[in-house]
Each structure stands twice: as C-alpha cells, then as structure tokens.
C-alpha cells in the first residue's frame, strides 16, 4: 500500500470566474492539478536542457572526433 501525502493549496480568484467555471462544469481542482504538473514538467525539462548545455560545453573540446569515429567503425565491424 502506497501512502500519498497531500497538501491543500488555496487560490483567490474573482467570483465571476469561479461562477463561470462552475456553469461549464469545470473541475477546478483537476484543472489546477494538471496545470501545476505541466508547469513542473516544463521547468524540469528546462533545467535538464541547461545542464545538458553546460555538460556539452565542458566536453566539447575533450572528445577527439577522429578517435570517436574510429571506435564506432571498430564496433560496427565487430558485429
């Protein structure tokens, strides 16, 4: 059994917005959860891209492309 802890997050929105959302049957909590998950995913991907760029810049001049292509050729011939 997995126990998932949750917290309550409250948001103040204009009354008219809540009323209109309710009129259309919008599940506000679900929309907020989905939106927050999408934002989290976007920011994590952004962070990973920054880390990959930094890693790429650090390794750019440390890899001998000739040696790399030689190793790849040897691996292909060995198959």
mmCIF file of the N, C-alpha and C atoms, coordinates in Angstrom:
data_MODEL
# 
_entry.id   MODEL 
# 
loop_
_atom_site.group_PDB 
_atom_site.id 
_atom_site.type_symbol 
_atom_site.label_atom_id 
_atom_site.label_alt_id 
_atom_site.label_comp_id 
_atom_site.label_asym_id 
_atom_site.label_entity_id 
_atom_site.label_seq_id 
_atom_site.pdbx_PDB_ins_code 
_atom_site.Cartn_x 
_atom_site.Cartn_y 
_atom_site.Cartn_z 
_atom_site.occupancy 
_atom_site.B_iso_or_equiv 
_atom_site.pdbx_formal_charge 
_atom_site.auth_seq_id 
_atom_site.auth_comp_id 
_atom_site.auth_asym_id 
_atom_site.auth_atom_id 
_atom_site.pdbx_PDB_model_num 
ATOM 1   N N  . UNK A 1 1  ? 0.839   -1.175 0.000   1.00 0.00 ? 1  UNK A N  1 
ATOM 2   C CA . UNK A 1 1  ? 0.000   0.000  0.000   1.00 0.00 ? 1  UNK A CA 1 
ATOM 3   C C  . UNK A 1 1  ? 0.889   1.245  0.000   1.00 0.00 ? 1  UNK A C  1 
ATOM 4   N N  . UNK A 1 2  ? 0.585   2.179  -0.905  1.00 0.00 ? 2  UNK A N  1 
ATOM 5   C CA . UNK A 1 2  ? 1.349   3.409  -1.012  1.00 0.00 ? 2  UNK A CA 1 
ATOM 6   C C  . UNK A 1 2  ? 0.550   4.529  -0.363  1.00 0.00 ? 2  UNK A C  1 
ATOM 7   N N  . UNK A 1 3  ? 1.155   5.206  0.580   1.00 0.00 ? 3  UNK A N  1 
ATOM 8   C CA . UNK A 1 3  ? 0.505   6.320  1.255   1.00 0.00 ? 3  UNK A CA 1 
ATOM 9   C C  . UNK A 1 3  ? 0.991   7.614  0.624   1.00 0.00 ? 3  UNK A C  1 
ATOM 10  N N  . UNK A 1 4  ? 0.083   8.348  0.021   1.00 0.00 ? 4  UNK A N  1 
ATOM 11  C CA . UNK A 1 4  ? 0.451   9.597  -0.641  1.00 0.00 ? 4  UNK A CA 1 
ATOM 12  C C  . UNK A 1 4  ? 0.009   10.758 0.240   1.00 0.00 ? 4  UNK A C  1 
ATOM 13  N N  . UNK A 1 5  ? 0.970   11.550 0.631   1.00 0.00 ? 5  UNK A N  1 
ATOM 14  C CA . UNK A 1 5  ? 0.666   12.736 1.427   1.00 0.00 ? 5  UNK A CA 1 
ATOM 15  C C  . UNK A 1 5  ? 0.292   13.861 0.477   1.00 0.00 ? 5  UNK A C  1 
ATOM 16  N N  . UNK A 1 6  ? -0.670  14.644 0.864   1.00 0.00 ? 6  UNK A N  1 
ATOM 17  C CA . UNK A 1 6  ? -1.055  15.778 0.038   1.00 0.00 ? 6  UNK A CA 1 
ATOM 18  C C  . UNK A 1 6  ? -1.194  17.002 0.919   1.00 0.00 ? 6  UNK A C  1 
ATOM 19  N N  . UNK A 1 7  ? -1.181  18.145 0.284   1.00 0.00 ? 7  UNK A N  1 
ATOM 20  C CA . UNK A 1 7  ? -1.356  19.413 0.976   1.00 0.00 ? 7  UNK A CA 1 
ATOM 21  C C  . UNK A 1 7  ? -2.470  20.183 0.281   1.00 0.00 ? 7  UNK A C  1 
ATOM 22  N N  . UNK A 1 8  ? -3.034  21.107 0.993   1.00 0.00 ? 8  UNK A N  1 
ATOM 23  C CA . UNK A 1 8  ? -4.077  21.948 0.428   1.00 0.00 ? 8  UNK A CA 1 
ATOM 24  C C  . UNK A 1 8  ? -3.442  23.256 -0.008  1.00 0.00 ? 8  UNK A C  1 
ATOM 25  N N  . UNK A 1 9  ? -3.741  23.652 -1.238  1.00 0.00 ? 9  UNK A N  1 
ATOM 26  C CA . UNK A 1 9  ? -3.278  24.927 -1.765  1.00 0.00 ? 9  UNK A CA 1 
ATOM 27  C C  . UNK A 1 9  ? -4.526  25.734 -2.091  1.00 0.00 ? 9  UNK A C  1 
ATOM 28  N N  . UNK A 1 10 ? -4.605  26.941 -1.575  1.00 0.00 ? 10 UNK A N  1 
ATOM 29  C CA . UNK A 1 10 ? -5.780  27.762 -1.876  1.00 0.00 ? 10 UNK A CA 1 
ATOM 30  C C  . UNK A 1 10 ? -5.370  28.900 -2.804  1.00 0.00 ? 10 UNK A C  1 
ATOM 31  N N  . UNK A 1 11 ? -6.300  29.255 -3.664  1.00 0.00 ? 11 UNK A N  1 
ATOM 32  C CA . UNK A 1 11 ? -6.058  30.309 -4.639  1.00 0.00 ? 11 UNK A CA 1 
ATOM 33  C C  . UNK A 1 11 ? -7.248  31.253 -4.611  1.00 0.00 ? 11 UNK A C  1 
ATOM 34  N N  . UNK A 1 12 ? -6.978  32.523 -4.583  1.00 0.00 ? 12 UNK A N  1 
ATOM 35  C CA . UNK A 1 12 ? -8.055  33.511 -4.611  1.00 0.00 ? 12 UNK A CA 1 
ATOM 36  C C  . UNK A 1 12 ? -8.270  33.936 -6.056  1.00 0.00 ? 12 UNK A C  1 
ATOM 37  N N  . UNK A 1 13 ? -9.500  33.739 -6.539  1.00 0.00 ? 13 UNK A N  1 
ATOM 38  C CA . UNK A 1 13 ? -9.857  34.145 -7.901  1.00 0.00 ? 13 UNK A CA 1 
ATOM 39  C C  . UNK A 1 13 ? -11.129 34.998 -7.826  1.00 0.00 ? 13 UNK A C  1 
ATOM 40  N N  . UNK A 1 14 ? -11.388 35.774 -8.853  1.00 0.00 ? 14 UNK A N  1 
ATOM 41  C CA . UNK A 1 14 ? -12.629 36.569 -8.845  1.00 0.00 ? 14 UNK A CA 1 
ATOM 42  C C  . UNK A 1 14 ? -13.855 35.658 -8.824  1.00 0.00 ? 14 UNK A C  1 
ATOM 43  N N  . UNK A 1 15 ? -14.894 36.109 -8.126  1.00 0.00 ? 15 UNK A N  1 
ATOM 44  C CA . UNK A 1 15 ? -16.126 35.327 -8.001  1.00 0.00 ? 15 UNK A CA 1 
ATOM 45  C C  . UNK A 1 15 ? -16.708 34.997 -9.370  1.00 0.00 ? 15 UNK A C  1 
ATOM 46  N N  . UNK A 1 16 ? -16.672 35.978 -10.299 1.00 0.00 ? 16 UNK A N  1 
ATOM 47  C CA . UNK A 1 16 ? -17.267 35.759 -11.621 1.00 0.00 ? 16 UNK A CA 1 
ATOM 48  C C  . UNK A 1 16 ? -16.576 34.607 -12.351 1.00 0.00 ? 16 UNK A C  1 
ATOM 49  N N  . UNK A 1 17 ? -15.263 34.484 -12.159 1.00 0.00 ? 17 UNK A N  1 
ATOM 50  C CA . UNK A 1 17 ? -14.514 33.415 -12.813 1.00 0.00 ? 17 UNK A CA 1 
ATOM 51  C C  . UNK A 1 17 ? -14.949 32.054 -12.274 1.00 0.00 ? 17 UNK A C  1 
ATOM 52  N N  . UNK A 1 18 ? -15.051 31.953 -10.955 1.00 0.00 ? 18 UNK A N  1 
ATOM 53  C CA . UNK A 1 18 ? -15.498 30.697 -10.340 1.00 0.00 ? 18 UNK A CA 1 
ATOM 54  C C  . UNK A 1 18 ? -16.904 30.339 -10.806 1.00 0.00 ? 18 UNK A C  1 
ATOM 55  N N  . UNK A 1 19 ? -17.781 31.313 -10.838 1.00 0.00 ? 19 UNK A N  1 
ATOM 56  C CA . UNK A 1 19 ? -19.162 31.057 -11.256 1.00 0.00 ? 19 UNK A CA 1 
ATOM 57  C C  . UNK A 1 19 ? -19.230 30.574 -12.708 1.00 0.00 ? 19 UNK A C  1 
ATOM 58  N N  . UNK A 1 20 ? -18.453 31.207 -13.576 1.00 0.00 ? 20 UNK A N  1 
ATOM 59  C CA . UNK A 1 20 ? -18.454 30.788 -14.984 1.00 0.00 ? 20 UNK A CA 1 
ATOM 60  C C  . UNK A 1 20 ? -17.874 29.387 -15.148 1.00 0.00 ? 20 UNK A C  1 
ATOM 61  N N  . UNK A 1 21 ? -16.808 29.089 -14.431 1.00 0.00 ? 21 UNK A N  1 
ATOM 62  C CA . UNK A 1 21 ? -16.215 27.758 -14.498 1.00 0.00 ? 21 UNK A CA 1 
ATOM 63  C C  . UNK A 1 21 ? -17.208 26.705 -14.015 1.00 0.00 ? 21 UNK A C  1 
ATOM 64  N N  . UNK A 1 22 ? -17.892 27.004 -12.935 1.00 0.00 ? 22 UNK A N  1 
ATOM 65  C CA . UNK A 1 22 ? -18.894 26.077 -12.421 1.00 0.00 ? 22 UNK A CA 1 
ATOM 66  C C  . UNK A 1 22 ? -20.039 25.912 -13.419 1.00 0.00 ? 22 UNK A C  1 
ATOM 67  N N  . UNK A 1 23 ? -20.440 27.000 -14.074 1.00 0.00 ? 23 UNK A N  1 
ATOM 68  C CA . UNK A 1 23 ? -21.513 26.953 -15.070 1.00 0.00 ? 23 UNK A CA 1 
ATOM 69  C C  . UNK A 1 23 ? -21.187 25.950 -16.176 1.00 0.00 ? 23 UNK A C  1 
ATOM 70  N N  . UNK A 1 24 ? -19.914 25.887 -16.564 1.00 0.00 ? 24 UNK A N  1 
ATOM 71  C CA . UNK A 1 24 ? -19.485 24.983 -17.629 1.00 0.00 ? 24 UNK A CA 1 
ATOM 72  C C  . UNK A 1 24 ? -19.047 23.619 -17.101 1.00 0.00 ? 24 UNK A C  1 
ATOM 73  N N  . UNK A 1 25 ? -19.233 23.408 -15.818 1.00 0.00 ? 25 UNK A N  1 
ATOM 74  C CA . UNK A 1 25 ? -18.920 22.108 -15.233 1.00 0.00 ? 25 UNK A CA 1 
ATOM 75  C C  . UNK A 1 25 ? -17.434 21.813 -15.133 1.00 0.00 ? 25 UNK A C  1 
ATOM 76  N N  . UNK A 1 26 ? -16.617 22.851 -15.045 1.00 0.00 ? 26 UNK A N  1 
ATOM 77  C CA . UNK A 1 26 ? -15.169 22.673 -14.961 1.00 0.00 ? 26 UNK A CA 1 
ATOM 78  C C  . UNK A 1 26 ? -14.796 22.201 -13.561 1.00 0.00 ? 26 UNK A C  1 
ATOM 79  N N  . UNK A 1 27 ? -14.011 21.141 -13.498 1.00 0.00 ? 27 UNK A N  1 
ATOM 80  C CA . UNK A 1 27 ? -13.490 20.657 -12.227 1.00 0.00 ? 27 UNK A CA 1 
ATOM 81  C C  . UNK A 1 27 ? -12.244 21.489 -11.924 1.00 0.00 ? 27 UNK A C  1 
ATOM 82  N N  . UNK A 1 28 ? -12.429 22.515 -11.122 1.00 0.00 ? 28 UNK A N  1 
ATOM 83  C CA . UNK A 1 28 ? -11.360 23.493 -10.873 1.00 0.00 ? 28 UNK A CA 1 
ATOM 84  C C  . UNK A 1 28 ? -10.130 22.829 -10.263 1.00 0.00 ? 28 UNK A C  1 
ATOM 85  N N  . UNK A 1 29 ? -10.340 21.951 -9.304  1.00 0.00 ? 29 UNK A N  1 
ATOM 86  C CA . UNK A 1 29 ? -9.203  21.298 -8.648  1.00 0.00 ? 29 UNK A CA 1 
ATOM 87  C C  . UNK A 1 29 ? -8.393  20.492 -9.655  1.00 0.00 ? 29 UNK A C  1 
ATOM 88  N N  . UNK A 1 30 ? -9.083  19.783 -10.557 1.00 0.00 ? 30 UNK A N  1 
ATOM 89  C CA . UNK A 1 30 ? -8.379  18.971 -11.552 1.00 0.00 ? 30 UNK A CA 1 
ATOM 90  C C  . UNK A 1 30 ? -7.603  19.858 -12.523 1.00 0.00 ? 30 UNK A C  1 
ATOM 91  N N  . UNK A 1 31 ? -8.201  20.970 -12.921 1.00 0.00 ? 31 UNK A N  1 
ATOM 92  C CA . UNK A 1 31 ? -7.518  21.891 -13.841 1.00 0.00 ? 31 UNK A CA 1 
ATOM 93  C C  . UNK A 1 31 ? -6.270  22.464 -13.185 1.00 0.00 ? 31 UNK A C  1 
ATOM 94  N N  . UNK A 1 32 ? -6.379  22.821 -11.921 1.00 0.00 ? 32 UNK A N  1 
ATOM 95  C CA . UNK A 1 32 ? -5.221  23.376 -11.204 1.00 0.00 ? 32 UNK A CA 1 
ATOM 96  C C  . UNK A 1 32 ? -4.140  22.320 -11.055 1.00 0.00 ? 32 UNK A C  1 
ATOM 97  N N  . UNK A 1 33 ? -4.516  21.079 -10.685 1.00 0.00 ? 33 UNK A N  1 
ATOM 98  C CA . UNK A 1 33 ? -3.525  19.996 -10.552 1.00 0.00 ? 33 UNK A CA 1 
ATOM 99  C C  . UNK A 1 33 ? -2.802  19.753 -11.872 1.00 0.00 ? 33 UNK A C  1 
ATOM 100 N N  . UNK A 1 34 ? -3.581  19.649 -12.939 1.00 0.00 ? 34 UNK A N  1 
ATOM 101 C CA . UNK A 1 34 ? -2.982  19.382 -14.259 1.00 0.00 ? 34 UNK A CA 1 
ATOM 102 C C  . UNK A 1 34 ? -2.057  20.528 -14.682 1.00 0.00 ? 34 UNK A C  1 
ATOM 103 N N  . UNK A 1 35 ? -2.509  21.750 -14.447 1.00 0.00 ? 35 UNK A N  1 
ATOM 104 C CA . UNK A 1 35 ? -1.695  22.911 -14.812 1.00 0.00 ? 35 UNK A CA 1 
ATOM 105 C C  . UNK A 1 35 ? -0.380  22.943 -14.031 1.00 0.00 ? 35 UNK A C  1 
ATOM 106 N N  . UNK A 1 36 ? -0.448  22.638 -12.743 1.00 0.00 ? 36 UNK A N  1 
ATOM 107 C CA . UNK A 1 36 ? 0.766   22.619 -11.922 1.00 0.00 ? 36 UNK A CA 1 
ATOM 108 C C  . UNK A 1 36 ? 1.711   21.508 -12.356 1.00 0.00 ? 36 UNK A C  1 
ATOM 109 N N  . UNK A 1 37 ? 1.165   20.345 -12.708 1.00 0.00 ? 37 UNK A N  1 
ATOM 110 C CA . UNK A 1 37 ? 2.014   19.247 -13.192 1.00 0.00 ? 37 UNK A CA 1 
ATOM 111 C C  . UNK A 1 37 ? 2.684   19.617 -14.521 1.00 0.00 ? 37 UNK A C  1 
ATOM 112 N N  . UNK A 1 38 ? 1.950   20.273 -15.408 1.00 0.00 ? 38 UNK A N  1 
ATOM 113 C CA . UNK A 1 38 ? 2.531   20.703 -16.682 1.00 0.00 ? 38 UNK A CA 1 
ATOM 114 C C  . UNK A 1 38 ? 3.639   21.734 -16.460 1.00 0.00 ? 38 UNK A C  1 
ATOM 115 N N  . UNK A 1 39 ? 3.403   22.655 -15.530 1.00 0.00 ? 39 UNK A N  1 
ATOM 116 C CA . UNK A 1 39 ? 4.421   23.667 -15.218 1.00 0.00 ? 39 UNK A CA 1 
ATOM 117 C C  . UNK A 1 39 ? 5.671   23.016 -14.634 1.00 0.00 ? 39 UNK A C  1 
ATOM 118 N N  . UNK A 1 40 ? 5.470   22.041 -13.749 1.00 0.00 ? 40 UNK A N  1 
ATOM 119 C CA . UNK A 1 40 ? 6.602   21.314 -13.170 1.00 0.00 ? 40 UNK A CA 1 
ATOM 120 C C  . UNK A 1 40 ? 7.395   20.603 -14.258 1.00 0.00 ? 40 UNK A C  1 
ATOM 121 N N  . UNK A 1 41 ? 6.700   19.917 -15.138 1.00 0.00 ? 41 UNK A N  1 
ATOM 122 C CA . UNK A 1 41 ? 7.357   19.203 -16.238 1.00 0.00 ? 41 UNK A CA 1 
ATOM 123 C C  . UNK A 1 41 ? 8.158   20.165 -17.109 1.00 0.00 ? 41 UNK A C  1 
ATOM 124 N N  . UNK A 1 42 ? 7.550   21.308 -17.451 1.00 0.00 ? 42 UNK A N  1 
ATOM 125 C CA . UNK A 1 42 ? 8.231   22.301 -18.288 1.00 0.00 ? 42 UNK A CA 1 
ATOM 126 C C  . UNK A 1 42 ? 9.510   22.808 -17.612 1.00 0.00 ? 42 UNK A C  1 
ATOM 127 N N  . UNK A 1 43 ? 9.417   23.101 -16.333 1.00 0.00 ? 43 UNK A N  1 
ATOM 128 C CA . UNK A 1 43 ? 10.594  23.624 -15.617 1.00 0.00 ? 43 UNK A CA 1 
ATOM 129 C C  . UNK A 1 43 ? 11.678  22.567 -15.441 1.00 0.00 ? 43 UNK A C  1 
ATOM 130 N N  . UNK A 1 44 ? 11.282  21.312 -15.193 1.00 0.00 ? 44 UNK A N  1 
ATOM 131 C CA . UNK A 1 44 ? 12.276  20.242 -15.076 1.00 0.00 ? 44 UNK A CA 1 
ATOM 132 C C  . UNK A 1 44 ? 12.981  20.025 -16.416 1.00 0.00 ? 44 UNK A C  1 
ATOM 133 N N  . UNK A 1 45 ? 12.228  20.045 -17.507 1.00 0.00 ? 45 UNK A N  1 
ATOM 134 C CA . UNK A 1 45 ? 12.841  19.890 -18.830 1.00 0.00 ? 45 UNK A CA 1 
ATOM 135 C C  . UNK A 1 45 ? 13.792  21.046 -19.119 1.00 0.00 ? 45 UNK A C  1 
ATOM 136 N N  . UNK A 1 46 ? 13.384  22.259 -18.722 1.00 0.00 ? 46 UNK A N  1 
ATOM 137 C CA . UNK A 1 46 ? 14.225  23.433 -18.902 1.00 0.00 ? 46 UNK A CA 1 
ATOM 138 C C  . UNK A 1 46 ? 15.539  23.279 -18.127 1.00 0.00 ? 46 UNK A C  1 
ATOM 139 N N  . UNK A 1 47 ? 15.447  22.816 -16.899 1.00 0.00 ? 47 UNK A N  1 
ATOM 140 C CA . UNK A 1 47 ? 16.639  22.612 -16.065 1.00 0.00 ? 47 UNK A CA 1 
ATOM 141 C C  . UNK A 1 47 ? 17.556  21.547 -16.668 1.00 0.00 ? 47 UNK A C  1 
ATOM 142 N N  . UNK A 1 48 ? 16.964  20.454 -17.148 1.00 0.00 ? 48 UNK A N  1 
ATOM 143 C CA . UNK A 1 48 ? 17.759  19.391 -17.766 1.00 0.00 ? 48 UNK A CA 1 
ATOM 144 C C  . UNK A 1 48 ? 18.470  19.914 -19.004 1.00 0.00 ? 48 UNK A C  1 
ATOM 145 N N  . UNK A 1 49 ? 17.777  20.718 -19.817 1.00 0.00 ? 49 UNK A N  1 
ATOM 146 C CA . UNK A 1 49 ? 18.399  21.278 -21.016 1.00 0.00 ? 49 UNK A CA 1 
ATOM 147 C C  . UNK A 1 49 ? 19.581  22.176 -20.653 1.00 0.00 ? 49 UNK A C  1 
ATOM 148 N N  . UNK A 1 50 ? 19.434  22.978 -19.603 1.00 0.00 ? 50 UNK A N  1 
ATOM 149 C CA . UNK A 1 50 ? 20.535  23.833 -19.155 1.00 0.00 ? 50 UNK A CA 1 
ATOM 150 C C  . UNK A 1 50 ? 21.730  22.986 -18.716 1.00 0.00 ? 50 UNK A C  1 
ATOM 151 N N  . UNK A 1 51 ? 21.448  21.903 -17.981 1.00 0.00 ? 51 UNK A N  1 
ATOM 152 C CA . UNK A 1 51 ? 22.521  21.022 -17.524 1.00 0.00 ? 51 UNK A CA 1 
ATOM 153 C C  . UNK A 1 51 ? 23.201  20.337 -18.706 1.00 0.00 ? 51 UNK A C  1 
ATOM 154 N N  . UNK A 1 52 ? 22.409  19.906 -19.698 1.00 0.00 ? 52 UNK A N  1 
ATOM 155 C CA . UNK A 1 52 ? 22.990  19.271 -20.877 1.00 0.00 ? 52 UNK A CA 1 
ATOM 156 C C  . UNK A 1 52 ? 23.839  20.253 -21.676 1.00 0.00 ? 52 UNK A C  1 
ATOM 157 N N  . UNK A 1 53 ? 23.382  21.500 -21.786 1.00 0.00 ? 53 UNK A N  1 
ATOM 158 C CA . UNK A 1 53 ? 24.177  22.518 -22.484 1.00 0.00 ? 53 UNK A CA 1 
ATOM 159 C C  . UNK A 1 53 ? 25.505  22.742 -21.780 1.00 0.00 ? 53 UNK A C  1 
ATOM 160 N N  . UNK A 1 54 ? 25.462  22.831 -20.448 1.00 0.00 ? 54 UNK A N  1 
ATOM 161 C CA . UNK A 1 54 ? 26.695  23.035 -19.685 1.00 0.00 ? 54 UNK A CA 1 
ATOM 162 C C  . UNK A 1 54 ? 27.630  21.842 -19.852 1.00 0.00 ? 54 UNK A C  1 
ATOM 163 N N  . UNK A 1 55 ? 27.083  20.648 -19.786 1.00 0.00 ? 55 UNK A N  1 
ATOM 164 C CA . UNK A 1 55 ? 27.885  19.440 -19.960 1.00 0.00 ? 55 UNK A CA 1 
ATOM 165 C C  . UNK A 1 55 ? 28.470  19.386 -21.363 1.00 0.00 ? 55 UNK A C  1 
ATOM 166 N N  . UNK A 1 56 ? 27.662  19.732 -22.343 1.00 0.00 ? 56 UNK A N  1 
ATOM 167 C CA . UNK A 1 56 ? 28.119  19.728 -23.732 1.00 0.00 ? 56 UNK A CA 1 
ATOM 168 C C  . UNK A 1 56 ? 29.270  20.717 -23.918 1.00 0.00 ? 56 UNK A C  1 
ATOM 169 N N  . UNK A 1 57 ? 29.133  21.896 -23.340 1.00 0.00 ? 57 UNK A N  1 
ATOM 170 C CA . UNK A 1 57 ? 30.199  22.896 -23.444 1.00 0.00 ? 57 UNK A CA 1 
ATOM 171 C C  . UNK A 1 57 ? 31.470  22.434 -22.757 1.00 0.00 ? 57 UNK A C  1 
ATOM 172 N N  . UNK A 1 58 ? 31.331  21.735 -21.627 1.00 0.00 ? 58 UNK A N  1 
ATOM 173 C CA . UNK A 1 58 ? 32.502  21.241 -20.904 1.00 0.00 ? 58 UNK A CA 1 
ATOM 174 C C  . UNK A 1 58 ? 33.222  20.139 -21.672 1.00 0.00 ? 58 UNK A C  1 
ATOM 175 N N  . UNK A 1 59 ? 32.454  19.320 -22.393 1.00 0.00 ? 59 UNK A N  1 
ATOM 176 C CA . UNK A 1 59 ? 33.040  18.179 -23.085 1.00 0.00 ? 59 UNK A CA 1 
ATOM 177 C C  . UNK A 1 59 ? 33.415  18.478 -24.534 1.00 0.00 ? 59 UNK A C  1 
ATOM 178 N N  . UNK A 1 60 ? 33.016  19.627 -25.022 1.00 0.00 ? 60 UNK A N  1 
ATOM 179 C CA . UNK A 1 60 ? 33.178  19.944 -26.441 1.00 0.00 ? 60 UNK A CA 1 
ATOM 180 C C  . UNK A 1 60 ? 34.595  19.696 -26.948 1.00 0.00 ? 60 UNK A C  1 
ATOM 181 N N  . UNK A 1 61 ? 35.582  20.139 -26.223 1.00 0.00 ? 61 UNK A N  1 
ATOM 182 C CA . UNK A 1 61 ? 36.967  20.032 -26.695 1.00 0.00 ? 61 UNK A CA 1 
ATOM 183 C C  . UNK A 1 61 ? 37.710  18.863 -26.055 1.00 0.00 ? 61 UNK A C  1 
ATOM 184 N N  . UNK A 1 62 ? 37.016  18.044 -25.301 1.00 0.00 ? 62 UNK A N  1 
ATOM 185 C CA . UNK A 1 62 ? 37.662  16.921 -24.638 1.00 0.00 ? 62 UNK A CA 1 
ATOM 186 C C  . UNK A 1 62 ? 37.488  15.616 -25.397 1.00 0.00 ? 62 UNK A C  1 
ATOM 187 N N  . UNK A 1 63 ? 36.629  15.628 -26.408 1.00 0.00 ? 63 UNK A N  1 
ATOM 188 C CA . UNK A 1 63 ? 36.377  14.410 -27.180 1.00 0.00 ? 63 UNK A CA 1 
ATOM 189 C C  . UNK A 1 63 ? 37.037  14.553 -28.543 1.00 0.00 ? 63 UNK A C  1 
ATOM 190 N N  . UNK A 1 64 ? 37.897  13.603 -28.866 1.00 0.00 ? 64 UNK A N  1 
ATOM 191 C CA . UNK A 1 64 ? 38.545  13.581 -30.170 1.00 0.00 ? 64 UNK A CA 1 
ATOM 192 C C  . UNK A 1 64 ? 37.595  12.912 -31.159 1.00 0.00 ? 64 UNK A C  1 
ATOM 193 N N  . UNK A 1 65 ? 37.047  13.691 -32.073 1.00 0.00 ? 65 UNK A N  1 
ATOM 194 C CA . UNK A 1 65 ? 36.061  13.167 -33.014 1.00 0.00 ? 65 UNK A CA 1 
ATOM 195 C C  . UNK A 1 65 ? 36.645  12.074 -33.903 1.00 0.00 ? 65 UNK A C  1 
ATOM 196 N N  . UNK A 1 66 ? 37.916  12.178 -34.257 1.00 0.00 ? 66 UNK A N  1 
ATOM 197 C CA . UNK A 1 66 ? 38.557  11.138 -35.068 1.00 0.00 ? 66 UNK A CA 1 
ATOM 198 C C  . UNK A 1 66 ? 38.579  9.820  -34.299 1.00 0.00 ? 66 UNK A C  1 
ATOM 199 N N  . UNK A 1 67 ? 38.955  9.890  -33.032 1.00 0.00 ? 67 UNK A N  1 
ATOM 200 C CA . UNK A 1 67 ? 39.010  8.698  -32.185 1.00 0.00 ? 67 UNK A CA 1 
ATOM 201 C C  . UNK A 1 67 ? 37.612  8.115  -31.999 1.00 0.00 ? 67 UNK A C  1 
ATOM 202 N N  . UNK A 1 68 ? 36.636  8.979  -31.819 1.00 0.00 ? 68 UNK A N  1 
ATOM 203 C CA . UNK A 1 68 ? 35.262  8.527  -31.650 1.00 0.00 ? 68 UNK A CA 1 
ATOM 204 C C  . UNK A 1 68 ? 34.780  7.789  -32.903 1.00 0.00 ? 68 UNK A C  1 
ATOM 205 N N  . UNK A 1 69 ? 35.048  8.345  -34.079 1.00 0.00 ? 69 UNK A N  1 
ATOM 206 C CA . UNK A 1 69 ? 34.606  7.692  -35.311 1.00 0.00 ? 69 UNK A CA 1 
ATOM 207 C C  . UNK A 1 69 ? 35.348  6.362  -35.515 1.00 0.00 ? 69 UNK A C  1 
ATOM 208 N N  . UNK A 1 70 ? 36.614  6.291  -35.106 1.00 0.00 ? 70 UNK A N  1 
ATOM 209 C CA . UNK A 1 70 ? 37.375  5.044  -35.204 1.00 0.00 ? 70 UNK A CA 1 
ATOM 210 C C  . UNK A 1 70 ? 36.764  3.976  -34.318 1.00 0.00 ? 70 UNK A C  1 
ATOM 211 N N  . UNK A 1 71 ? 36.391  4.341  -33.110 1.00 0.00 ? 71 UNK A N  1 
ATOM 212 C CA . UNK A 1 71 ? 35.783  3.386  -32.179 1.00 0.00 ? 71 UNK A CA 1 
ATOM 213 C C  . UNK A 1 71 ? 34.444  2.895  -32.719 1.00 0.00 ? 71 UNK A C  1 
ATOM 214 N N  . UNK A 1 72 ? 33.662  3.798  -33.264 1.00 0.00 ? 72 UNK A N  1 
ATOM 215 C CA . UNK A 1 72 ? 32.368  3.409  -33.839 1.00 0.00 ? 72 UNK A CA 1 
ATOM 216 C C  . UNK A 1 72 ? 32.569  2.453  -35.000 1.00 0.00 ? 72 UNK A C  1 
ATOM 217 N N  . UNK A 1 73 ? 33.540  2.748  -35.871 1.00 0.00 ? 73 UNK A N  1 
ATOM 218 C CA . UNK A 1 73 ? 33.817  1.861  -37.005 1.00 0.00 ? 73 UNK A CA 1 
ATOM 219 C C  . UNK A 1 73 ? 34.230  0.472  -36.525 1.00 0.00 ? 73 UNK A C  1 
ATOM 220 N N  . UNK A 1 74 ? 35.082  0.416  -35.509 1.00 0.00 ? 74 UNK A N  1 
ATOM 221 C CA . UNK A 1 74 ? 35.512  -0.875 -34.979 1.00 0.00 ? 74 UNK A CA 1 
ATOM 222 C C  . UNK A 1 74 ? 34.336  -1.657 -34.414 1.00 0.00 ? 74 UNK A C  1 
ATOM 223 N N  . UNK A 1 75 ? 33.460  -0.975 -33.714 1.00 0.00 ? 75 UNK A N  1 
ATOM 224 C CA . UNK A 1 75 ? 32.298  -1.637 -33.146 1.00 0.00 ? 75 UNK A CA 1 
ATOM 225 C C  . UNK A 1 75 ? 31.398  -2.193 -34.233 1.00 0.00 ? 75 UNK A C  1 
ATOM 226 N N  . UNK A 1 76 ? 31.204  -1.439 -35.284 1.00 0.00 ? 76 UNK A N  1 
ATOM 227 C CA . UNK A 1 76 ? 30.359  -1.891 -36.394 1.00 0.00 ? 76 UNK A CA 1 
ATOM 228 C C  . UNK A 1 76 ? 30.964  -3.086 -37.108 1.00 0.00 ? 76 UNK A C  1 
ATOM 229 N N  . UNK A 1 77 ? 32.273  -3.074 -37.277 1.00 0.00 ? 77 UNK A N  1 
ATOM 230 C CA . UNK A 1 77 ? 32.947  -4.189 -37.946 1.00 0.00 ? 77 UNK A CA 1 
ATOM 231 C C  . UNK A 1 77 ? 32.891  -5.452 -37.079 1.00 0.00 ? 77 UNK A C  1 
ATOM 232 N N  . UNK A 1 78 ? 32.834  -5.294 -35.778 1.00 0.00 ? 78 UNK A N  1 
ATOM 233 C CA . UNK A 1 78 ? 32.812  -6.427 -34.863 1.00 0.00 ? 78 UNK A CA 1 
ATOM 234 C C  . UNK A 1 78 ? 31.469  -7.132 -34.809 1.00 0.00 ? 78 UNK A C  1 
ATOM 235 N N  . UNK A 1 79 ? 30.454  -6.546 -35.360 1.00 0.00 ? 79 UNK A N  1 
ATOM 236 C CA . UNK A 1 79 ? 29.106  -7.151 -35.304 1.00 0.00 ? 79 UNK A CA 1 
ATOM 237 C C  . UNK A 1 79 ? 28.920  -8.204 -36.334 1.00 0.00 ? 79 UNK A C  1 
# 
